[in-house]
């Protein structure tokens, strides 16, 4: 992982030097600078934009709690680790969403726990950032599909063109050179091919000649030679074949 940029804000010089020494043992920690008062700590945060600020609660000019609130307002992703000689201040530390606190005099084991917690938090953030392009592409794909999706399918009926809502369709199939759309009580002819309808709806292809509306499936059962059949919810309880190549796919879609 990349080095974690750190600012130490502490007005007691011996404490600064001791903490710098302890943190220097971690090869993934980069101490950017130190500040000896609250105002300087905030100014350095704006200047360097570190990932972490070790912040003493009792400091001149401006106390650590006030500075932490300003830092979080500036950038909520900057982690705050408070330094204090008084454990009772720990409750106040978590009120401002601090990652942790360490007590003076410093304890190596306690600081090691804090650094491990910090490392896990930073790695988790980095993993989330790495996934952003993938998530964005998925969202864009869905938006594009929704934009192009069929809400209604134009069909012929008694010499007229009528629009059939996709929610009302149970399945579509081809016979000869024609494509048919089946609703609960009616059957229509459409000029759209099965491939066109499949690409712009959530219908599932069960067979080279059939696509079905998943929401209108009632039952699924084994037939022969590894094939299956679907029973639809329409009044006729239509049986639709599932080719052997598509059985595994539809079981996955139906979480079977």
N, C-alpha and C positions, 0 to 999 in steps of 0.2 A: 504494500500500500504506500501511497505518497506520504510524506512527512506531515505531521499535524502541527500547524502553526499556533504558537502559544505566546501570550503576553502575561507577565507576572505583575500584579499590582499589589505592592506591599511596602509600607513605610519603614519597617524595621530592617536595616541592612543585613544583620546576621541571618534573619529569617529568609531574606531574598537569596543570599549566597547558599544557604543550606538547601533550599528548595531547588535552586538551579543545579546543584550538585546531584541531588536525588533524580531529578528529571533527565539529567545528562546520561543516565544509565540506559535510557530507552532510546534505541536508535531511530525510532519513528517519530520522536518528539523534536521539534525545532523551536527553540526559544528565540522569538523575534526581538523582544525588548522588555524592559522593566519600567514600571512607573511607581513613584513614591507618594502620589496623592490621587484622590478620586477624579479630579478634573483632567489630570494628565492621562489617567487610565482610559477615560472615555475618548479623549482626543486621539490617543494611540490606536484605539479600536477603530475609529473612523479612518485613520490614516492607513493602517495595515490590514484591516479586515481579517483578523485571525479566526481560527476555528474554535479556539478556547481562550478564556480569560480566567486565570487564577486570581481571585479578587478578595483582598482583605476586607472584612466588614467594617472595622474601625480604622478609618484613614482621614488625614487632614483634608480640608476644603469641601469634600463631599464624601459621605459614607458609602460603603460598598453596596448596600441595599438599594440606595437611590441610583447609583451608577449602573447597577445591574438592570434596573427597570428601563433606563435610557438605552442601554445596549440592546435589550430585547426588543425595544420599540424600533430601534435602528435596523436590527437584523435578528429575528427570532431564532435563526439557526445557529447563532454563536452560542456555544456551550459555556455556562458559568459554573466554576468550582470555587466555592467560598473557602477562605482561610479565616479561622477564628480561634481565639484562646478560650472561648466560652461556649460550651456545648448547648446551652439554652438558646443560642442564636440559630441553631440548626433548623428549628421550625420556621423561622422567618425566611431562611434560605430557600426552602421548598415552596414558599408562597410566591416567589418570583420565578418558579420553574427552573431552579438550579439543578444541574446534573448531580452534584454531590457537594460535600463539604469535608475539609480536613482540619484537624485540631493542631494547635501549637501547644507544646513542642511536637514536631513531626514524628510520625511513626512510619517506618519504611513499609511494613506490611499493610497498614491502612492505606497508604498512598498507592501501593501496588494494586489494591482492590479498586481504587478510584480510577487508575489509569486503564485497567482492564475494562472497566465499565465504559470509559471514554472511548477506547478503541472499538469496542463492540458497537457503540452508538454511531461512530463515524463510518465504520464499515457498512452498517445497515443503511445509512444515508446514501453512501456511494453506490450500493447495489440498487437502491430505488432510482437514483439518477440514471444509472446505466440502462434501466428498463424503460425509461421515458420514451425513446424513439420507437421501441416495440409497441408500447401502449398507444402512442399517438397514431402509428400506422394502423393499428387495429380499429381505433375510433374512426379514423378517416375512411377506412374500408367500409365500416358499418354505415357511416353517414352517406357514403357514395351509393351503397346498395339501397338504402332507404329512399334516396332521392330518385333512383331509377326503378324502384320496386313497383310491381303491379299492385294496385289497390283493387282494381276491377279488371275483368277480362272481357273484351268485346266478343259477342257471340251472335250467331244468326238464329232467328226464331220467327217462323211464319212470315218470312220475307222482310223482317225488320232486324236491325242491329240493336241488341240490348246489352247492357253492361252488368256482368255478374260479379258480385262482391266475392273476393277470394275466400273470405271466411265461410261463405255458403257452399263452397265447392268441396266435394268429398274426394274425388279423384278425376284425373284426366287420362285418356288413353287414345291410341291410334288404331285405326283399322283401315286397311287399304292405304289410300293417300289422304285420308281425312283425320282431323284431331277432334275428339269429343270431350266435352266438359260435363261432368255429372254432379248434379245437386241432389238434394233429398228426393225430390219428386220429378225432376225434369232432366232432360239430356239435350245438350246444345252442340252445335258445330262452331269451331273457332278457326280463324286463319292463322293463329299463332301455333308454332310447333311446340312439341313437348319440351324441347331443349330451351326455347325462348321462355316458356312459362316457368320451367325449373330454375333458370338463371335469375329470374326476377321475383321469385316467391321463396317461401321456406318449404315448398313441397319436396317430398323425397322420392327419388327414382327407385322403385322396387324391381323394375323389369324394363327391358328395352322399349316396351310398349305401354308402360304405366308409370304415372307419378301420383302420389297420394298426399293429401293434407294430413299431416301427422296428428293434428288436433282432433281429427274425426275418426281415428282408429279405435276400434272397440276390443278386438282380440287378435292374437297372433298364435299360429299353431304350426307344428311340423307336418310336412306333407310327404314327399318321397325324394330319394336320392339327394338329400341335403338341402332341398328347397323347402320353403315355408309358404303359408298363405296368411293374408290379413283379412279380417272381417271388419267392414266399416260400420259406422253407427247409423247409416241411412235406413229408411224403412225396409228396403229390400235386403238388408244385411249382405251387401255385395262382397264377394270374395275376390281378393286381388292377389295374383301370384308374386312371390318374391324369388328372384333368381338366386342360385347358390352363391354367386359372387357378392350379392348385396345383403345376405342374411347377417353377416357380422356387423356391417355398417349400421343397419337399422336397429340391431340389438344395442349398439353403442348409443345411438340417438335416443332410444327409449329407456336407456339405463337398465337393461336387462342383463 
